[in-house]
Structure formats: C-alpha cells, structure tokens
C-alpha cells in the first residue's frame, strides 16, 4: 500500500516540475529587450549582394529529414529588398523562391513571397 502512495507522490512532483518548465518557457520576448545590444544590424547592408545559407528540414519529432544550401542574391530599390533564393537539397532536388522585403521603420521588414518555382 505504501508503494502506491510513493508512486503517486512522485507523479505529482514530476507533474509540477513539468508544469513549471512549461510555464517558464512561455515568457514574453520583446524587441526592446535587445535595443542596447551590439553590434547593431543594418538590414540594407546585411541583405545586399550574394549570401549563402544552410538549413535543415525536420519532421514533427525533430528528426532531420533533409539538409539544404541556399544561394541568395539580394538587392534593394528604395525601401524594398528582393531576395532571389536558389535551394539545393541533400536528396538532389532543387527549388527557387523570390521574396520581396519592405522596410518598415528602422528595424522591421515585412516579407512577401513573390513567386515559387522549381528549377
């Protein structure tokens, strides 16, 4: 009989520990928290010219199912950036995407996917 009460007590402790971590992971993040951080990013300088990115695709369990490389050519006209992306995946497949990013204020961009096409 005592074994069952011990198991229930452990489940309760486990439940509260998990609950604590779930609640603490839901804290609010605001851009103002990083206002004084350095180096400052200049979006027009960062998204300009040739860029190279690498990434992964994961399934719902977090298992990596594909890797990819992206060659990006970025350019600006006034406050609108164009990102021409060419993807090459680990399985040999390819795709391309064009994004338009509109600068809004000093530190924000709004992105629109202009078109998506297979290579």
N, C-alpha and C positions, 0 to 999 in steps of 0.2 A: 504494500500500500504506500509506503514511503517513497518507493521508486517512482510511482506515478506523479506524486506531488513535486518531486525533484525535477522530473521531465517538464512538467507544466511551468514551473518556476523558470527553467532555462529557456523555454519557448517565449515566455513573457519578456525576459531580459533580451533575448535575440530580437523580438518584435520591436522593442523600444529603441534598441541600438540602430536597427534598420530605419525606423521611423525618423530618428534624429538625423541620420545621414541624408535621407530623402528631403527632409525639410530644409536642412542647411544647404543643400545643393540648389535650392530654388531662390537664392538671393538675387536681388535686382542688380543689374550691371548698367551703368550709365557712362556715356562717353566723357562726361565731365570728370570722372574719376581719373582719367588719363590725360587731362588737359595740360598738366605740367610735365609730363614725361618727355624725354628726349631720346633719340633725335626726332624732330618734327618731320612728318611726312608731307611732301609736296606731291599731290596727286598728278599734276601735269608733268612733273619730272619723272615720277615712277612709271606711269602708263605712257611711255613715249619711246618709240623705236622698237627694236627687237627684244623680246622677252622669252624666257624658257621656263616652263613649269613642269612639275612631275606630280602625279597623284595616284590614288588608288580608288577602286570601286569595291565596296563591301556588301555582303548580304546582310539580312536582318540580324544575324547572330554575331556580326562583326568580323566574319571570316573574309579575308581579301580574296576576291574572285577575279580581279583584273588589275593591272597596272597600266598607266598611260603616261605619255610625254606630250606636251603641248607646245608648239611653236606659235608665238603670238607676235603680230605686228600691230603696234599701237600708234595712233596719230590723233592729233587734235585739230579742230576747226572751231575757233571761238571757245565756247564752253561745252562743246560736245566732243567726246573721245570715241574713236572707232577702234574696236579690238577685233582683228581678224585672226581666229584661232584655228589651228590645224592639229588634230589629235591623231596619235598613233598608239594603238592599244597593244598589250602584250600578246594577244591572240592574233595579231596581224591586221585586224580591222582598222579602218580609218574613218574619220568624220571631220567636218568643219563646222564652224559656227561664227557668226558675226554678231558682235554686241555693240550697242550704242550706249555710252555712259554720259549722262548730262550732269554737269557740275551744278550743285545746289548749295550755295553758301560757301564757306571756306573749307569745310572738311567733309562734305557729303556728296555722294554721287547717286544718281538713280539710273539703274540699268534696264535696258530693253533689248531683248534678243531679236535682232533684225531678221535673221534667217538661219535656218539649219539645213545643211545639205550633206550628202555623202560625197566623199572624194571620188 
